[in-house]
Amino acid sequence: MFAGLINHAKAAASHLVVKYAARASVAVPFVIALGFALAAIAVMLVERFGHVTGYWIMAGGLAAIGIIASIIVSVKEHEEDVAEQKAEQADTKEVVSEATAEAMLQVPVALLGAVFTAPGGATTALAVARVLGRNYPLVLLLVLIGALFWPTRTDAVEDLGTPPNDLRPGDTYH
């Protein structure tokens, strides 16, 4: 039973290892070429400026390259963190809206359950259903009017009084 699953996992892992080994084998000649280029630069600097000064220049250049690379990596990580936080906020908003929709669906069922369990609730519920059934077009019209005035996402943001993005310090928002 588990043999097929284990074999599938082994095949997937070996495929992944082979894929990255192939990528690494392409990078090896470039890494060796970079090493020879660094050695050639070091020899040129030693011939031109002497041993100590040439090696100091080489160390400073490599340190500068490392600093620039670390800045680039930290900026990319910061952008990824910001994007991840925005995605989490969007997911949270979706979860909240999904929870609200689910609650809106469950509230009528809960009210019906409370009405039917109350003493005389079943006869009252049937009487209300009869009245609503007789006036079905009016009920439908009221539901459609209610749907027109139902708050949307943009209405909710405007109701909160969110200031526009172009305000400067010292400006007031009314």
NORZI-V13770 format. One record per pair of residues at least 12 apart in sequence whose C-alpha atoms are under 10 Angstrom apart, sorted by sequence separation. I is the first residue (numbers start at 1). J is the second residue. D is the distance in Angstrom with one decimal. If there is no record, write none. Layout:
I	J	D
I	J	D
//
This chain:
42	54	6.6
43	55	9.2
45	57	7.6
46	58	9.4
161	173	8.7
162	174	9.9
41	54	9.1
42	55	6.8
45	58	7.7
112	125	8.1
161	174	8.3
41	55	9.9
42	56	9.8
42	57	8.7
43	58	10.0
42	58	6.4
41	58	7.8
42	59	9.6
39	58	9.8
38	58	8.5
38	62	9.4
//
